[in-house]
């Protein structure tokens, strides 16, 4: 059974940086896309409002955030991508942890 996860984070509030971030996401490297598949992600979408991002992940039963983190830590191409994306991303206000992306709680479903 597939599962859906929704996450959010903020980009740095700089129009030029936001434009660059979007440009990078127009041509994500195949190695990065493969890392999603390897972790059990079926599809991923990003949406933006102002500097706030919203991510939707559709994943199979093999997916876990812990497994994805372990795979990513051992993948130099993913580490390179994550370091580059860190140039544009920032933690949400009030976030005390180390993770920029924050899992959102579903509060309604019809």
N, C-alpha and C positions, 0 to 999 in steps of 0.2 A: 504494500500500500504506500502510495506517495504521500509525502508530508510537505507542508508549506511553512516557511519561516519568513518573517518580516523584520528587517533591521533598519536602523537609521544612524546617521552621523551628520556632522556639519563639515562643509568645506570652508576654507578661509574666505572671508568676505572680501574678495578682490576680484572684480569682473574679469581681469586678464587671466588670473589663475583658474577661475571657473571655466573660462573658454578653453584654456589649455587642457584642463581635466576632461572636458567633454570631447575634445579632439582626440586625446589618447584612447578614449572609449569607442571611437569610430573604427579603430583598427587594432583590437586587442590581439596580441601575439598568439599563435596556435598553441604554444606551450602552456600559456595561462589558461586558455580554454580547455585544454586537455587535463589540467590539474583539477578543474571542476568535475569533469567526467570521472576521473580517477577517484574522487572523494564521494561519488554517489549523487552529485548534483545533476539533475536532468535539465533544468533551465534556470536562468538568473536574469532578472530585469532590474534596471536602475531608473529611478525617477528623481527629478530635481524640482524644488521650489526655492527660488532665491539661492541661498547657500546650504539649504537642508536637502540631504539625500535620503531616499527611501529605496531599500533593496528587497526584492521578493525572490526567494529561493524555493524552487520545487525540487525535492530530493527523494531518492528511493530509501528503502529501509536500511541500507548499509551506511547511510550518512550519519555522522555526528560531528559536532564542532571540534571535539577533541581530536578525532581522527584527521579532520581537515587540517588542523593546526600542526599535527605531527607530520603529515605529508608535505605541507608548505615549508616547514622548518628544514626539511631535507631536500628541497628543490631550489637550486640556485637561481633559476629563472623567475620563480615566484618571489623569492626574496628580493631580487632586483626590482621587480614590478612593485612590490609592497613598499620598498624604500622610495621609489619614485613617487608613488601615490601619496606617501606621507608628506611630501612637499605641499600638497594641496588640501589635505584633510586635517581636521582638528576634533578634539573631544567635544561632546555635547556639554552644555553648561550643567554643572552639578554632578558630572561623572567623576567618581573618585578612583575608578579602576584604571588599568593600563590599556584596555581595549577601546579603540575608537568606535567601532561598529557596536551598537547596542541592540540586543534582541528586544523586539517590541512585544507587549502582552496583548493578545486578542481580547477585545472586550465586547464584540458583537459579531454574530454570524447569522445569516438568514438562509 
